[in-house]
Each structure stands twice: as C-alpha cells, then as structure tokens.
Amino acid sequence: MTGGINYLDEPDRVAAALPPLRRQLLGRLRVPASATQLATSLRIPRQRVNYHLRALEAIGLVELVEERQRRGCTERIMRAKPGALVVNPTLMGVDENVPEPDGALADQHSAEHLVGVAAAAVRDVARMQVGAAESGKRLLTFTIETHVRFADPAVVHQFTEEVTELITQIATTYDTEGGRPYRVVAAGYPAPATEAPTIQ
C-alpha cells in the first residue's frame, strides 16, 4: 500500500482516532475487509464495528473500496486510507512555539529542546507534505543519519561544537539571497539498547 501522509491536525480528529479498537481496526484494514469480516476476526458484534468504521470514515482515515450485494444486503468493503498516520505533536502537549535553535549551549543539550524541535519538524513537514500532495507536487527534503560511539559526555560537547562550526561554514557557502529557505537540524540522542549501531 502506498500513499503520502494522513495528517491529524485537529483535536476532534485526533480524539476520534485514538481509542484502542479504532487503532486496531486501522491496522487490520491495511487489507480491505467488510464489517462482518472484521467482527468475526475480532469476535465482537458487527454493529459495534460498523459504529467505529463510520467514525473513522467521517474523519477520513478509512475509505470505501467497493460495495457487494450479499444475501439481499449491501456489504461495504473498507480499507485504511493509504499513507502514514501522523498526529500534530503540539496537540499532545508540546509547545508549538519552539525556540530557535541558536539559544544557549544549555538548550543544545536539553532533551526538552530536542523534543520541541523534533515536534516542530513533524508538524511542519507533515503540513507541507499534505499541501504538496494536494497540488500534485513533491516536497523536497533530505535526511542524514549515522551512529557515533562517544567515550564520555565531554566528547559529546566537543562533537557538538565541531558539528555546529562545520554546518555554519557549509550553510554560509550555500546560502543564497532570494532562495527558498530550509531549516537544517542536527540532533543526537542515545540509541535504544535494542538497536545495534552500524558505523559507516
């Protein structure tokens, strides 16, 4: 299944999508199915499934694939709308007024600051991606990822200073008056213990 982003930017739509059963239905509807099929697999009444499907359809997260005549009734085959489901992080309590990343060094190493910047990136990119898709255009972005094994916290600070200096030099080289402004964010956080680092 391919698609862009299903962006939830309104509190009512977020609240409608969050109940556990609705999230479970969205997961199962990656493969088209009817309310009867879903009710059978989940072992719950079909009326209950229909209620939640109508709610998900109303907020644009599921769509009708086809209608079939079955035993004198019309069976509606539904599927989850293609694309990633993204919720505006600022609706979950993250301040939308994220501070600019040129603050004090203390902010550079603050987990709260990183979460705020990441939330702003999710919000902004998702909004622009939806707009680009509606216009039939492609949103040009780039992502750079790597793993670094630091010996101690002091080295993290030294690394941050060197990366800041390098990015500043490169940004100065490519910055063009009248060009389209891009926001470039470099961030680091401890890799989860289950994630095996790959050094390239």
Beta strands, then each sheet from edge to edge (+ up, - down):
strand 1: 5-8
strand 2: 33-34
strand 3: 62-70
strand 4: 73-80
strand 5: 84-87
sheet 1: 1+ 5+
sheet 2: 2+ 4- 3+
end
